[in-house]
Amino acid sequence: MPADPSTTSILPLVAILVSMLVVPAILLSGRRPNLREGWTFAAAGVKFVCVLLLLPAALRGASTSLTLFELAPGVGLSLVADPLGVYFALVASGLWIVTSVYSIGYMRGHGEKKQTRFFASFALSLSATLGVAFAGNLLTFILFYELLTLATYPLVVHKESPQALRSARMYLAYALTAGLLLVVAAGWIFARTGTLDFAPGGIIAEGVFSDGELKVLFMLLITGVGVKAGIMPLHSWLPAAMVAPTPVSALLHAVAVVKSGAFGILRVVGFIFGPALMSGQGLDVILAGFAGATILLASIIALRQDNLKKRLAYSTIGHLSYIALGAALLAPGALTGSILHLSAHAVMKITLFFCAGAIQVHAHRSEISSFNGLGRAMPWTFGAFAIGSLGLAGIPPVNGFISKWWLCLGSLESGRDIALGVFLLSGLLNAAYFFPIVIRAFFLPPDAAGDAHPVRGEASPWMVAPLCVTATLAVVFGLFPDFPLPFFELAKGIVQSIVAGSSPSPAG
Amino acid sequence: MSSHLPLPVLLTFFGAALFMPLAGLVHRRAPWVVAVAGSLLAGGFALFGLLHVAGHGEVRYSVGNWDPPFGIELVADPLSVFMLVVLAVIAAATLIHSREPVEREVAARPALYYASALIMLGGFAGIVSTGDLFNLYVFLEIAALASYALLGANGPRSAVAAFRYLILGTIGASFYLIGVGFIFIETGSLNIADVRAIIEVVGLTVPIGVGAAFMVAGIAVKFALVPFHQWLPDAYTEAPSSSTALVAPIGTKVAAYVLIRLMLDLFPGERIESALHLREILGVLGAIGILWGSIMAIPQTNLKRMLAYSSVAQVGYIALGIGLGTAYGLIGAVLHILNHACMKSCLFLVSSNLETKGRGVKIGDFDASLRRDMPVSSAAFAVAALSMIGLPPTAGFFSKWYLLLGSYEEGRWFFIATIIASSLLNAVYFFRILERMYLGGGDEPARRERTRGAALLATPAAALAVGLLLLGFGNAYLVSEFIFPIVSGP
């Protein structure tokens, strides 16, 4: 494969900075909510356009990079919009636009306090997320990873209730520890290899670390990114963080933050260790074990949750481990499925969270057992919910089917039939914990409490429109994987580069 | 001027101190003006020195034209000028800020107060620029005596705390002096470069070994290295807030300088290390200090006391870096001198602002009104706290990064675990305060209550907080231009 000349451009930097730069503007226009939200939209629009402009190069397999200056001797603050980074950035920045619309409906509908802080932190979180996506080396990655922790802390603690405080402390404890483990791992790699730059196929040569050290190093890195990816037993912060306002749960705790973790796993597996070293050392089995167990356990726990957001949180934990398991299988098909699931799960799960928020704001209900008959009053919301549920269970024509199909193919390709069993069983469990909600809402008569406070009509269009858009997107991507955004083509290119970079013969 | 290099800085501090009694007669605020002007001028000289030495190499100046080893020599090498800049920056920030706090707390004789402050700064500047072991002792005592006065100027409680510090400090200085005596017995010289050359010829004899141990132990007291740290929390907590803000960031750092100078220039090499294990001991005590200081900081109810224990932990980082002895370890130690001076100065300036505005420093009293009424100070505190925890891209992250790399080079897993644990403990005690500061309260607007000199109080802390971010982003430049020459030698 010919080496791709990487072009230099400030686009990645602009994409990251634009939402950081509007933070002061948001803070200053706190008294004029419409202007304040205008800033958010402007930033979201510019950000998305920047990422779109990076797309053509990424489709060619090239990357757009920018090294600003040295962070520490030998390690630059380098931004590289490689295909995988663009892929993640596309998901995060695209969904931010939809979420911004939804946030307005939710925050105003719910009469939340401190909305200025909310929107400012949200914008900062998106800067950090794109930073994670475009980080060209591990130290830059850590920088934005920690910034993401800090920026999302005010969002988790938003309600400032004792419960919110507890959750936020827990979040900090988990996330800061994870960040430190990453720093330790980065220092170790740098001390031994002298580089931290991500490269397809890995940067750790044979023999630099002893076998035992490699296992420790791998555990450090996977623990570091695994906390945000919610791999059990590192997941407890995520259900607790559901105390945050629903737009936060939707974009950050289903897309940006947790996917940064999942994205980190892909970086560690594909760009630091590389498939060859992973399988040579049996590291793939460790990751696969944890991920597989997480998928099943999380699904079973989700069955028992009555609070809708908690159930969604456990479902998220399970689905994040799809990505981890796909990466651990190392087969090209599984990696493709893993990358596709990054975007597929994002679109579907954000729909479900949007629905949960709409139900909460409009019908004032958060427990699933009280949803009887709600579907008749809120057909659009529950229709979207049904689409998302179908997709997460892996039923065509929703996009969840495609990623799952590739994950299953990859399981067979890598000869690990047990992974195939995990994916299929998890599909059943997904159906078992999602479908009853839809059935309850559409087919059961309203119960006594519902009669006392009947729910009429849909939530505000500011909330219903976004969730319809994302549900539609889920179906469209299920039918046309490359339309309107070429996720499938990107994923295939990324996998090719990882496989080529990992093969013993130098790829040029 | 460049041939006299360290001298102008010393003369500026001491000269400004001499003017104080006169300035006190002119106007109530004249001493403050003279002190600020002096520290700014000294800062200018120090900065010039830093650039000159980086460009043209070190400058040695023989006082009174008596050539070393018989005369006293002032040396402006990369480490000295680096320390002078740190001193001058912190001095300028604190003195600019000190107008209101000093009028409030030591109203009686600001001239005397500022004279002591400048004499102390002059003493510190002397310590870092002298090339003579005995002369270093003299400056050590000058600075110490002045600092007892500064720390004790806040009523009887602070006088008692300062007296404890005086006793321990004197013991430390005496140990150092005894050590110098032993070295002199064996080598017949007091000039650092000369003594080193002689040691290389005569080898490690018993008196030299004993002398080295005495000197290091004596300085360790001044350095507040565990287990010699007892004096520090009391002295810093009871002292006037502006004294703490001046002494805390640089007092221990000057001692750190002496340790680095001793280990780097006087007793280098593996032979002495294998006989005395000085580096080993410093490193392990540093690691213990990091943990002990961080743990003790958590239950404190007084902000100043908490920051003081945090200082105990932070000097541990420097000791750890010296103990590693590798290039990365020393880079980490030297960089942390600068970083920690800026962070701690910023934090103590905010605590001084709290006292000056009548808020008090009881952590239990902090609430959201702080952020509303003192937005700049609160933000500066938050940045410095994040830097203390060591989150990138603040300066604090990078000194830890170099220390980590050094620990890997040496395979010191215990040190790595210590650095990690300490970051988490730091997060515990700083987020406890940030939660109180930034959570709770509603959206109500700030109370527009004008305090005299509010800008003077807030600006230095804010400048240091911005500096912490710049130091973080610019650390690669700093390290390669100014710090690497220190550890790699001429």
Interface residues (C-beta under 8 A of the other chain):
Chain A: G30 F69 E70 L71 A72 P73 L77 K113 K114 T116 L139 I142 L143 E146 L147 L150 P154 V157 E160 L165 R169 L172 A173 L176 T177 G179 L180 L181 V183 V184 G187 W188 F190 A191 R192
Chain B: L386 I389 L391 P392 P393 F397 F398 K400 W401 Y402 L404 L405 S407 Y408 E409 I416 I420 S423 L424 A427 F431 E435 Y438 L439 G440 G442 D443 F473 N475 A476 Y477 V479 S480
